[in-house]
Amino acid sequence: MERRTIGARALAVGAVGLGCMPMSWAYSASRQRGEESLRAVHRALDAGSTLLDTADMYGPFTNELLLGRVLKERRADAFVSTKVGLLVGEQHIVANGRPGYVKRACDASLRRLQTDVIDLYQLHRADPEVPVEETWGAMAELVQAGKVRALGLCAVGARGGRRSGGRLHDATVKQLQRVQQVFPVSAVEAELSVWSPEALETLLPWCAARGVGFLAAMPLGNGFLTGTLTPGEGFEPDDLRARHPRFTAEMMAANQPIVAGLRRIARRHGEDVTPAQVALAWVLAQGRHVVPVPGTKQERWAAENAAAADLSLTAEELAEVADLPGARGSWD
């Protein structure tokens, strides 16, 4: 697989990564099977999808434990990205950016992942009670201690970004400007997909201008852009899509023209090419610093997603994607 670089340290990863969250968090608990997820991770690594993206809050903790079983055997094949800064309670999630907590959380993640070093340690969310510079400074000390190779920042949520009436990622850019004064940012993780292209406006250019890698989260629109979801089929109560306005039966039906457009392009490239692969190829075309991180817990989808790295869209096809109707339904 093509290799891409993250940050000033030129950390090399496969062009398409693997989002591990669905294996143990936020999607259909009844379909979360550890052995199947392990096979998915192995298949991704075999295909060159070296970047494994997780977080201590996924599970919580069980996602890192699962990856640790793979890393114990294949650490040299993987680029490990995990996150810190969010604590999961029974009915809520809270931020914790206190320096002492960050250092303890890193040690705990290292134990669960069964590794001596985390390749990319990301701040999941800034703690409103702690200056972000203090949190970032503690993370920088982990780099100096040899426990972490590089630091990343996850984008502020959509609601937080729009509170002031500004553009979606204005709040994230402000955070990045602050932490960059303390220690270099190697990567930013934020949503980017055909139906959520807002990062193209300010966040992606900010990263490109500074040699910062961009990890494209949810590049398949939480599964919608794969064309495998049926409007009105419904989701399990614990599935995050059960509460999202874009996944009501009405909005899923209204947004089918987006999938139809991706499917038209896919057919031109061969019977085996899928709308999901076209969606990922579009993300890859947004810049050499961009690495899509599609999430899956199934081996077949991990292989299909990795194969998207070999799909190149023409300038005309990229323009065709740009001309597709915008997604209907609020994403807040």
N, C-alpha and C positions, 0 to 999 in steps of 0.2 A: 504494500500500500504506500502511496505517496506520504512523505513525512512533512510536517509543518512545525514551525518553531514558536515557542511561547516566551515572550519577554526578552529583556536585554541579555539574559544569560543563554539565550538560544537553546532552550530545553526542547528536544525533539520528541514529537508524538505522532501517531498515525493521524491522517487527515480527518477521520471519523472516529469519535470516541464512543464510550458506552456509559450511559446514565444508569446507575444501579438502583436508584430510589424505588422503582416499581416492584423490585424483588421483595421489599419488606415494608413498604410505606405508601399510603395515599391511593393505591389502586387495588380494588377487588381482593380483599384478604383471602377469600375462599380459593383464589387461583394462585396464591403464593406458595410455591413448593421449592424447598431448599435445594434438592438435588437437580431439579430442572434449571433453577437459577445458576447453579454452579456450572452446568453444562453450557449455559449461555455465555458466562464469563470466559470459559475456556475457548469456546468457538470464536468469540470476539478477539481474543488474544491471538489465536491461530490465524485469523484473517488480517491481523495488523492493527486492529483497534486497541492501541496500547493504553490510551487514557481511560482510566476507570474513575468515575466521578461518584463520590458518596458523601456522607455527612454523619456526624455522631448522632444527630437527632433522628435519622431514619431508623425507625423501629420503635423506640430509640435503641441505638447501639447494635441491634442485630444485623444491620446491613454491613457494618464494619467487621463484625464477627464472621459473617459469611465470606466476605472478600479475603479475610485473613486465612481462610482454609485454602484459597487458591494461591495467595501470595506466598504461603509457606513452601509451596512447590515451585512457583514461577515468578518470583520477585523480579528477576532480571528481565522478564518479558513485559513488565507493566510500568506504567507511569501513574502513580497514585495521587489522586486529588481528593482531599476531604475537607470538611468545614467545621467551624467552631462559632459559638456565639448565641445559639438558641437552646433553651431548655424546654422539654416537653412535660407538661403536667397532664392530669386526667382530662381536663376540659379546656386547656389553654396552652399557649406557647409564649414564653417570655425571653427577652434578650438578656444576656449576661456577658459584659465586656470587661469585667474586672481583670486586671493583669494576673493576679494570683490564680483565678479560675482558668484563664486561658492556658496557662502553663500546665496546670493539673490535667486539663482536658486533653492537651496534646499528648501527655504521657499515657493517658488512658487510651487514646486512639492508637498510639503506637503499639500498645499491648494487644488490643483487639485485632489490629491489622497484621500482627506478627511480623513487624518490620522495624528496622533501626532508623529509618528516615522517611518522612512524608515529602513527596516531590513538590506538591503544590498545596499550601495550607491557606484556605480561604475564610475570610470573615463573612459569615452567613448574613448577619444583620448587626448594625451598630447598636450599642446599648444607649438609649437616650439619657441614662443617668451617668454615663462615663464618657469623657471626651474621647472621640475616636482616635485621636493621636496617642492616648495612653494605651488603648487596646492594641493599636498597630505597633507601638513600641515594644510591647510584650511579645508580640508575634515576631518582630525583628530579632529579639533576643534569642528566640528559638532557632532562627537561621544561624545566628552566630554560635549557638551551642551545637550545631550540626544535626539537630533533630528535624529540621525542615530545610528544603532547598530553595523554595521561592514562595512568594506571598501573592494572594489574589483577593478580590473583593466581589461579592455578589451584589447585584443591583438592588436598590431600594424597591419595595413593592409598588405596584401601579398606583394604589391609593396614596401612599406616602409621597410619590413623585408629583402628584397632581394637586396636593393640598393648597399650594400657594398659587394655583392657577397657571403654573408654568408648564413647560413641555414635560413629557413623561419622565425623561431621565435627567432632568436638571439637578435634582437632589443627589443623584448618584455621582454626577460629575463634580459637584461641590465636595462630596466626601473624598473623591479621588484626588482632587487638588490638595486637600488637607493632608491625607496620608502620604502622598507622594513626597511631601516635604520631610517626612520622617524616614521612610525606607521605600525603595523602588517597588512599584506595582508591576507584577509580571503578567497578570491576567485579570480579566473582568468576566464574570459570568452573568448573562442576562438572556431573557427570552428573545428569540429571533426566528421567525418562520414566515412562510408565504402569507399567512393570515394575521401575523403580528409583526409587521416590519418596522415598528417605531424606533428600534435601536439604530436604524440607518440614518436617522436625522442628526443626532448629536453624539451618541455614545460610541458608535463604531468609528466615526472619523476621529474622535478624541483618542481612541486606542491606536489607530493607524498612525497618527501623527507622532506618537511617542514610543512606538515599537512594542506596544502592549498587546498580548494575545487576547482573543475574544472567544470565550466558550459559549456557543449558542445553545442555550437551554430550550427545551420543548420545541425542537426544530420541526417536529411532526404534528404540532398543534394538539398535544395530549392525545394523539392517536387519530384525530379527525382527518388529517391530510393523507392518511394511509388508504382511505376509501374502504376500510373494512368494518366501519361502524354503521349500524342501521338506525336511522331516525326513529325514535319511539320505542326502541328496544329496552331502554332504561339501564340504570347502573346500580350496583349494590350500594347500600346506604353509606358505607365507609369510603366509597370511591369519590375523590375530590370533584369529579365531573358531575356527580349527582346534584351539586349545589351551584354549578356555574351556568350563568345565563346562556352561554353559547351552546350548551349541550341539552337544552330543552328540545323536545321533538320538533317544535316549530322552527327554532333557529337552526337546528341541524339540517332540516329540509331546505330552509332558505339559503344555506351556505353550500349546498351541493354543487352549484356552478363552479366553485373553486376547485373541488375535487375533479369535476368533469374536465376542466381545463388541464389539470396535471395529467389526467389519464390520456387525453389526446396527444400530449407531447410524449408520454411514455410509449405509446403505440408506434411512434415513428422510429424509436430506437430498438424495437424488437419485442416479441411476444412476452419475453421474460422480464422486461423492465416494468416497474410498478410506479404508481403515483408517489409513493413514499420515497423512492429513489430520486425521482425528479425534484421533489421538495427538498431533499438533502443536497442534491447537486446545485440547486438555486442558492442555498445557504453557503455552500463551498465557494461559489462564484463571487461572493460579496467581498472577498479579500484573502490574501495569502496568510493573514494573521487569524483567520476565522476557523474554528474547529467545532462542528456541530456535535452535540452530545445527546443523541437520541436514547431515550430510556426504553428498556424492555426487560422482560424476565424469561423470554422464550428463545431458544437456540436458533430457530429458523429465522426470526426477525433480526437477531444479532448478525447473522450471516448476510441477510438481505441488505441491512443498513450499511454494513462494511463495504459491500459491493458497489454502493453508490459513489464511492471514491473514484471509480473507473468511468463514471458517466459524465460527459462534458456536454453542456448545453450551448447551442449557438447563440450569437448575439440576438438573432431574431427570436429565438425561443425565450431568452431572458426578457426581451421586450414583451413577449406574449404573456409571460407570467406577470409582469408589471401591470399589464392591462386587464388582468382578471378583476372581477368585482371585489371590492373591499368586504371584509367579514362583517356580517350583521350580528348584533347582540353585544352588549357591553361585556368587557373582559375584567371589569373591576369586581 
